[in-house]
Amino acid sequence: MADQPKTAPKTAEPGRARLSPRKKQRISLAVQYVVLAAVLVGVALYADWASLAQNFAKIDVAEEALPDLFTIALRNTIIYTVGGFVFAFVLGLVLALMRLSQVLPYRWIASVYIEIFRGLPALLIFLMITFLPLALPGFQVPGGTYGQGILGLGLVGAAYQAEVFRAGLQAVPKGQTEAARSLGMSATRAQVTVVIPQAIRMVIPPTTNQFVALLKDSSLVLFLGVSGEYVELAKFGNDLASQFANATPIMVAGLTYLIVTIPLGYLASRLEGRKGRTA
């Protein structure tokens, strides 16, 4: 066969050289930074900073919130949250055990509760609690206003906490239970002394996130019609904002939430990171 004529390798046409992936990434980042800077400059030039400060950061209005912001509003927010969290923690653990039970009616009851309270908006739960005295004449929620707020948060939180506990219980190796049974423990004792403590340790990070979620949901207590010494942060800020026709108290209440939620969120992230390293 005749030798095929050799063709010279093609060279990139001038101006059409291919960019390396790293250079493309650098160009993309540069474009994003330029766009972001342009947006920030546009907002800075367009915003009426004097008006914003007057309506959202008025110092003399903020001073009116002190010291009640901490001695009443934040204190009540913590009471509602901690009470609701304890309620949700206990009920959630019971529901998780029921959902994993071999007794079919227990599984049904737990599944129906979890699906209903996870599916309904938390606001509706609080609104229904306000109508309990009408539906059940003579019935009073123990603890009065505090009890109503804790009940609402606990009922909602338990549905989510149950799923957290269920995941933790299922993550405990079955060998732990078998080892406990081989030592002569009953099934109930092995569950209480071996499985549940390990499951609780496993779910500490997501449980911390659940606490943060309940802290924010405590703002729904205002729909119970709380007033005076029972107000929490959201209601407190809203009342002062209406009194002064200024949004500064709402901003102050929001900052107070952040003072609590940001450290807790950071703690949850650290706990999750530590769990990942030890897994």
N, C-alpha and C positions, 0 to 999 in steps of 0.2 A: 504494500500500500504506500501511496505517496505521502510524504510527511505533510501534516497540516501546517499551514503558515501560522507562526506564533503572533499573537496579538498583544499589543502593549497594554499593561494594566491601566484601567480607567482612573483618572485622577479627578478629585472633586473640583467642580467648576468654581471659579472665583466667586466669593460672596455666598456660597452655598455649603460651606464647611459645617459638618455636624457638630453640635455642642455636646460636650460630655454631660452625663447625668448630674455630676456635682455642680457644673456651671449652671445648668438649668435650675437646680435647686436654689442656688444663690440668686439668680435672676428672679425667681418666683418669690423668695423671701424679700428681696429688695422692693418688688412691686407691692407686696402686702404692707410693708412698712411705710411706703410712700402713701398708699391709700389710707392707712390708719392715721398717719400724721395729718393728711388733708382733712379727714373727718374731724379730728380733734381740733384743728385750727378753725374749721368751719363752725363747730359747736361753740368754741371759745369766743368767736367774733359775733355769732348770732345771739347768744344767750344774754339776757338782761340780768347781770349778776346782782345789781342793786335790788331789783325786784325779788329775785330768788332769795337773797339774804333776808329781805324784809318779811317774806312769807314763810320761809322754811328754817331760818336760823336767827330768829330774833332773840337776843340775849336776855332782855328783861322778861320776855314771856317764858323762856326756858327756866329762868330762876324761880318763877312762880310754881314750877313743878316740884321744887325741892322743899322739904325733905320727903314729902309724901310719895314721890316717885319710888323711893327705896323702902321706906318704912311701911307703906301700905300696898302699892301696886306690885312691886317686885316681890315682896313677901308673899302676897296672895298668889301670884303666879307660881312661885315655888311650891306653895302648899297644894294648889290644884295639881301641879305636875307630879310632885313626889307621891301624893295620894293616889292619883290616877295610875302612876307607874307601878306602885305596889299592887294595886287592884289588878292591873293588866298582867303583871308578872305571875301572880298566883293563879288567876283564872286561865291565863294562857298555858301554863304548865299542865293544869288539869285537862284542858281541852286537847292538848297535844297527846297526853297519855290516853285519853278517850279515843282519839282518832287512830291511834296505833293499837288499840285494844282488840282482842279476839272476840269481844262481845259485840255483835252486829249493831244492836240499838245504840250503844255508846258511840260507835263510829258514825252512825247516821246523825245523831244529835250534834256531835262536834262538827261534822262536815256542814250541816245546815247552818249552824251558828256562824261558823267562819265565813261561809259564802255570803250570808246575809249582811253581816257587819262589815265585811270588806267591800261589798258591792254598794252599800248605801253611803251617801255623802255624810260625813260626820256632823254637818250642820243639822241634817234631819233628825239625827239621834238626839241632839240637844233640844231641838224644838219639841220632840215627842216627850222628853222628860218634863218640860214645862206644863204639859197637859196631863201628867200622871194624876194630880189631885182631882181632876174632872173625871178621868176614867175610873179611878179607884177612890171614891169618896171616903175621907177620913184617913187615907194613907199619907204618910209623911216620910220623905227620904231621911234616914238618920244623918245627923250632922247639918241639917238645914241647907243653906246656900252652898257651903263648902261640900257637903255630901252630894248635892246635885252635880256640881262641877266635877267632882272626883268620879261619880258614877258614869257620867257621859264620857269622860276620857278613858276610864277603865274599860267600859264596854267596847269602845272602838279599838283601843290599844290591844285588848286581849286577843282579838281575831288575828292581828298581825303577829303578836308575840307567840301565839300558838304555832304558827307556821315556822317561826324561827326555832322554837324548841323542838318541833318535829324533825327539822333538818339536823339539829344537834343530836337528838336521841338516835336517829338512824345512822349517824356518823360514828357512833361508838362501836368498836369492833364486837362482833358477837362472841368472840373468844373471851371477852371480859365477863360476860354473863355466864358463860359455860364454866369459867374458872371459879367464879363465886359459887355456882351451884355444886361444883365438885368439892368445895369446902364445907358443904352441908347447909348452905343458905337456902332459904325458900325463895321462890321467884319474886315475891313482893320485896323481901329484904334485899335481894341482889339489885333490884331496880332502884330502891331508895338509897342504898348505901354505896353502890358502885356505878350504875349507869347514869342516874340523874346528876350526881355531882360532876361527872366528866362532861356530860352534855352541857351543863351550865357554864363550865369553864370554856368550852368550845364556842359558845354563842355570846361571849361577853362583847366582842366588837359590834355585831349587829344589834345587840340589846342596847348598847350605848347610842346607836343611831336611832333606835326606837324611842329612847328617852328624849333625844333632841326633837324628834317629830312630835311627841306629846307636849313638849314645852311650847312649840309653835302652835299646836292645836288648842292650847289653853286659851288662846284669844277668842275661841268660840264660846267661852263662858259668858261673854257679854250678851249673847242671845237668851240667856236665862233671866235677863232683866236685873242683873246685879247692880248695886249702887252703894254709895257710902263706903263703909269699911271693907266691903267684899269685892271691890273692883280689882281687876288685874290690869296688866300693862296696856293692852289694847283699849279697853274701856276707859281707863284713866286718861290716856292720850286723846281719845276721841272727845271725851267730855270737856277737857281743857281747850281743845281746838275749837269746839263749838262756843265755849265761853268767851274766848278771846278773838274768835273769827280769824284764826291764824293756824297754819299747819305745823308750827314749830313743836308743839307738844307731841304730835304724832312722830316727828323725826326723832325726838328725844326718846320716846318709847321704843322706836325701832333700833336705835343705837344701844339701848339697854338690853334688848333681845340679843343683839350681836355680841355684846360683852360676855354673855353666857354661852351662846350657841357656838361661836367660833372656837373657843378653847375645847369645848366638848367634841366638836367635829374633828379637831386636830388630835385629841386623845383617841377617838375611834380609829382614825387613820393609823396612828402609831400602833395601836393594839392589833389591827389587821395586818400591818407590816410585820410585827413580831410573830404573829401566828403563822404567817406565810414562811418566815425564816425557820421556824421550829418544826414546820410540817414535814 
